[in-house]
Amino acid sequence: CSVIPKTGRHSILVLGAVLLMLGGCSGPALTDYADRGPRLVPEDFFSGELSARGVVKDRSGEVIRTCDADISASWDIAGVGTLDEEFRFDDGEVQTRVWTLTPSDNATSYHAEAGDVAEPGTMRWSGNAIHMNYVLRVAYGDGTLDVRMDDWMYLITPDTLINQTTMSKWGIDVGEVVLVIQKK
């Protein structure tokens, strides 16, 4: 004899299934990459001149733009990094962004901000991966739109990094950017 009525048992089963599905939707943790190599040290990879090539996808996964970029990266004596980026898109648009990476209290993160970043993020790294999450203000129609950027970077070789960024608004994925960044 069960203490929970049949309808209650059904509700518990449905709730359990929903919780399992939600747990399956959670993304990777940065610590999942702790033992992966080659080891990514931001100050080493993001140093000097880099180039990038990539695609922008809409929410259905269709490529809607391509781009290339030049990145000039440097670090000052206090450990503050600057990434000066110029993106050129296939439709003629040019975007520039200058990131300032300021060391935080621990040895594996930076406070990351740029002029068009409405909500600065934190750059954290472990093993061969970097994770950043921030809000980017983008031109939209006659105004702007704030878009959440979930940025993952993976060092593939000492000179090549893959950058995959999911863009979302109100918790709904609206697009993706995939870049290959290489040291010149």
Disulfide bonds with the S-S distance in Angstrom:
none
